[in-house]
């Protein structure tokens, strides 16, 4: 009997640690700022927090690069995305298509 598909009705995007608003934007290469309260943090730190909380909800999830960008909902450069992936994810296998999972 197949497992039921769980619909994921979570709001994607970064939530501010201070005011808990969803108005996070990048202001530099790898720096982000909350548009509501002005809290400034590193995109890598914010992504680490986001995916560690998401991993509690959905353990052992597998992501593609596109999935990571969709979850973050930020306009970041390819270089910053690569830094986020290297610091927060492990590569799954050595296939043509690359998948990642959060440890």
matplotlib code that plots the C-alpha trace (Angstrom):
import matplotlib.pyplot as plt

x = [0.0, 1.6, 2.2, -0.2, 1.3, 1.6, 0.7, 3.1, 1.3, 4.2, 5.0, 8.3, 10.7, 12.9, 11.3, 13.0, 14.3, 13.5, 10.0, 9.0, 7.9, 8.4, 10.0, 13.6, 15.7, 19.3, 21.2, 24.6, 26.4, 25.6, 24.0, 20.2, 18.0, 14.4, 12.3, 10.1, 12.6, 16.0, 17.7, 20.8, 22.2, 24.2, 22.3, 24.2, 23.2, 19.6, 19.5, 21.1, 18.3, 15.6, 16.6, 17.3, 13.7, 12.4, 14.4, 12.6, 9.3, 10.4, 13.4, 15.5, 14.1, 16.2, 16.6, 17.8, 19.4, 16.1, 14.3, 16.8, 16.3, 12.5, 12.6, 14.8, 12.7, 15.7, 17.5, 21.0, 24.0, 25.2, 28.3, 26.2, 24.0, 27.0, 28.3, 24.9, 24.9, 28.5, 28.0, 24.5, 24.1, 25.7, 25.8, 23.9, 25.8, 27.8, 25.3, 24.6, 21.8, 22.9, 20.7, 21.4, 20.1, 20.5, 22.5]
y = [0.0, 3.3, 6.0, 9.1, 12.2, 15.0, 18.4, 21.0, 24.2, 26.0, 29.5, 29.7, 32.4, 33.7, 34.8, 37.5, 36.2, 39.5, 40.5, 37.2, 39.0, 37.5, 40.6, 39.4, 40.9, 40.7, 44.0, 42.8, 39.8, 37.5, 39.9, 40.1, 42.6, 42.5, 45.2, 45.5, 45.9, 46.3, 43.3, 42.5, 38.9, 36.7, 34.7, 31.6, 31.8, 32.5, 29.6, 27.3, 28.2, 27.8, 24.4, 23.1, 23.9, 22.5, 19.3, 18.9, 18.9, 16.8, 14.7, 13.1, 15.4, 15.7, 19.0, 20.2, 23.6, 24.9, 23.7, 25.5, 28.7, 28.3, 27.7, 30.7, 33.0, 35.4, 36.9, 35.8, 35.3, 31.9, 32.3, 32.9, 30.0, 27.8, 29.0, 28.2, 24.7, 23.9, 25.0, 23.5, 20.5, 17.2, 15.9, 12.8, 10.5, 11.4, 11.3, 13.6, 15.3, 16.5, 16.2, 17.5, 16.7, 18.7, 16.8]
z = [0.0, -1.0, 1.5, 1.3, -0.2, 2.4, 1.0, 2.2, 2.9, 4.5, 3.5, 1.8, 2.5, 5.4, 8.6, 10.7, 14.1, 15.8, 14.6, 12.8, 9.6, 6.1, 4.6, 4.3, 1.4, 0.3, 0.5, -0.5, -1.8, 1.2, 3.7, 4.2, 6.0, 7.4, 5.7, 8.9, 11.7, 10.0, 11.5, 9.4, 9.2, 6.9, 4.3, 5.3, 8.9, 8.0, 5.5, 8.1, 10.6, 8.0, 6.8, 10.3, 11.3, 8.0, 8.7, 12.0, 10.1, 7.1, 8.0, 5.3, 2.6, -0.6, -2.4, -5.8, -6.3, -7.6, -4.5, -2.2, -4.1, -4.0, -0.2, 0.5, -1.8, -2.1, -5.1, -4.4, -6.7, -7.8, -5.7, -2.5, -3.3, -3.7, -0.3, 1.3, -0.2, 0.8, 4.4, 5.0, 2.8, 1.9, -1.7, -2.4, -4.7, -7.8, -10.5, -13.5, -11.5, -8.1, -5.1, -1.6, 1.9, 5.0, 7.7]

ax = plt.figure().add_subplot(projection="3d")
ax.plot(x, y, z, "-o")
ax.set_aspect("equal")
plt.show()
